[in-house]
Amino acid sequence: MGKYGKWGGRQKPRKYRNIWGTFLLVCIYWCVSWGPVTLGGPPGEEFFFSDGGIFSDRALTSHQGCPTEPLVDLGASARTGYQLLCAMQPHFAEGSYDLLRKNCNSFSDCAIHFLLGRRLDRRYTALERIGVRAGPDMIEKVLKGMYRPNENADGFSLPGVISAVEKVNIADLGFQHGGKPSLVAGAGVTLVGLTSARHLNGMGATIVRFNPVNSRWLARLHTSGEVKAFRSENLRPAGELVLEVGDLARIRGLASELGRALNGREGEVLRYVHESSRYRLQVGDEVRDLLAENLEPLRLGSDANSLPSQDMLL
């Protein structure tokens, strides 16, 4: 069963009319008997955590764009969605999702604390607390293989992240970014980096929806009309330069004063940031997020940099 809300009704205070976080929605989606939680705010921007990391969009993608139940009004915040992403991303990286120890509830608990200084209602985290007490090995035995601990979540501490969030200097985060999410229903994408279905690499597809059960994006192939499930790492916006993790690129065409200093420098691709439609590059000692149009490919990474064979589900 699922429980989440849609925006409506209440006039925003004048002070916060142009600020993302005037009201917050808590969206509960029951999945496999656990309850991932996502956050949304006016005008319907949603943030959710999955195996692909943190995503944001304005289509309530993780709930298939169809919120119907009454919302839970948690209050008002002057902090923006961009500030939320900047504060949370170091602690909720792609590939670190764990069904029991580091899931949507963990993310939402930390996000609510960052935005409002309060915690997620304990009734939504009961199973996680049981999992922590029992330990992943015991849970794995009890569920007979239905749950496998993610080693990338080892060392995650909810109290530790809460403490780190409390120390964040908002002035260092900025207010907003100029990008827009690339993975939304109806968006065109190009398939890249597939190892178990290499023949699909380079093909075009259209995003259908996000599946929160397996943290995959369903996309309809243009050639056959089939709908298949892909990891976010294997999708790039249609028509953009395609780079993969490990590729080298030269920066070009930046016009700002700070940007011009980067022109001509080379960097290694760390990942594609779908929430802002930018490539994240390691440039010397710095990490920069840059548009594809400002990058010139120099060397493509080897197959060793490709993603594991679990990149696609039929």
Long-range contacts (C-beta under 8 A, 24 or more apart in sequence): 1-30, 2-28, 2-29, 2-30, 2-63, 2-69, 3-27, 3-28, 3-29, 3-30, 3-69, 4-28, 4-29, 4-38, 4-60, 4-63, 4-67, 4-68, 4-69, 4-71, 5-67, 5-69, 5-70, 5-71, 5-72, 6-44, 6-60, 6-67, 6-68, 6-71, 7-40, 7-42, 7-43, 7-44, 7-71, 8-71, 10-73, 12-42, 13-76, 15-78, 16-76, 16-78, 19-77, 19-78, 19-80, 20-45, 20-79, 20-80, 20-81, 20-82, 21-76, 21-77, 21-78, 21-79, 21-80, 21-81, 21-84, 21-115, 22-76, 22-77, 23-73, 23-74, 23-75, 23-76, 24-73, 24-74, 24-75, 24-77, 24-112, 24-115, 24-116, 25-67, 25-71, 25-72, 25-73, 26-71, 26-72, 26-74, 26-108, 26-112, 26-120, 27-60, 27-62, 27-63, 27-67, 28-124, 29-62, 29-63, 29-104, 29-212, 31-212, 31-213, 32-99, 32-213, 33-127, 34-99, 34-100, 34-103, 34-105, 34-127, 34-128, 35-105, 35-124, 35-127, 36-62, 36-103, 36-104, 36-105, 36-212, 37-104, 37-105, 37-107, 37-108, 37-120, 37-124, 38-62, 38-63, 38-104, 38-108, 39-84, 39-108, 39-111, 39-112, 39-115, 41-81, 45-81, 47-81, 47-84, 47-85, 47-107, 47-111, 48-104, 48-107, 48-212, 49-92, 49-97, 49-103, 49-104, 49-106, 49-107, 49-108, 50-97, 50-104, 50-210, 50-212, 50-215, 51-94, 51-95, 51-97, 51-215, 51-231, 52-94, 52-215, 52-231, 52-232, 52-233, 52-274, 53-89, 53-92, 53-93, 53-94, 53-95, 53-96, 53-232, 54-85, 54-88, 54-89, 54-92, 54-107, 54-275, 55-181, 55-183, 55-210, 55-232, 55-274, 55-275, 56-81, 56-85, 56-181, 56-275, 57-181, 57-183, 57-184, 58-181, 58-184, 59-184, 59-185, 61-183, 61-184, 61-185, 61-209, 61-210, 62-210, 62-212, 63-212, 64-209, 64-210, 65-185, 65-209, 74-112, 74-116, 74-118, 75-116, 75-118, 77-115, 77-116, 79-114, 79-115, 79-170, 80-175, 80-176, 81-176, 82-173, 82-174, 82-175, 82-176, 82-177, 83-170, 83-173, 83-174, 83-175, 84-111, 84-114, 84-115, 85-275, 86-173, 86-174, 87-114, 87-165, 87-168, 87-173, 88-114, 88-165, 91-156, 91-161, 91-164, 93-152, 94-232, 94-233, 94-271, 95-150, 95-152, 96-150, 96-152, 96-153, 96-156, 97-150, 97-153, 97-215, 98-149, 98-150, 98-152, 98-153, 98-156, 99-147, 100-127, 100-128, 100-131, 100-132, 100-136, 100-139, 100-147, 100-149, 101-128, 101-131, 101-132, 101-136, 101-149, 101-150, 101-153, 101-156, 102-150, 102-153, 102-156, 103-128, 104-212, 106-156, 106-158, 106-161, 109-158, 109-162, 110-158, 110-161, 110-162, 110-165, 113-162, 113-165, 113-166, 114-165, 114-168, 119-162, 177-276, 178-276, 179-273, 179-275, 179-276, 179-277, 179-278, 179-291, 180-276, 180-277, 181-274, 181-275, 181-276, 181-277, 182-235, 182-236, 182-237, 182-274, 182-277, 183-207, 183-210, 183-217, 183-232, 183-235, 183-274, 185-209, 187-237, 187-238, 188-237, 188-238, 188-239, 189-219, 189-235, 189-236, 189-237, 189-238, 190-235, 190-236, 190-237, 190-238, 190-240, 190-242, 191-219, 191-230, 191-234, 191-235, 192-234, 192-235, 192-236, 192-242, 192-244, 193-233, 193-234, 193-244, 193-245, 193-306, 193-307, 193-311, 194-230, 194-234, 194-307, 194-311, 194-312, 195-303, 195-306, 195-307, 195-308, 195-309, 195-311, 196-309, 196-310, 196-311, 196-312, 197-311, 197-312, 200-228, 200-312, 204-238, 205-235, 207-235, 214-313, 216-313, 228-312, 228-313, 228-314, 229-312, 229-313, 229-314, 230-311, 230-312, 230-313, 231-307, 231-310, 231-311, 231-312, 232-274, 233-271, 233-272, 233-307, 233-311, 234-307, 234-311, 234-312, 235-274, 236-272, 237-277, 237-292, 240-292, 240-293, 241-292, 241-293, 241-295, 241-297, 243-269, 243-272, 243-279, 243-292, 243-295, 243-297, 243-300, 244-269, 244-300, 244-301, 244-305, 244-306, 245-269, 245-270, 245-271, 245-301, 245-305, 246-301, 246-302, 246-304, 246-305, 247-297, 247-298, 247-299, 247-300, 247-301, 247-305, 248-297, 248-298, 248-299, 249-279, 249-281, 249-295, 249-296, 249-297, 249-298, 250-295, 250-296, 250-298, 251-281, 251-283, 251-288, 251-290, 251-294, 251-295, 251-296, 252-294, 252-295, 252-296, 253-293, 253-294, 254-290, 254-294, 262-288, 266-298, 269-301
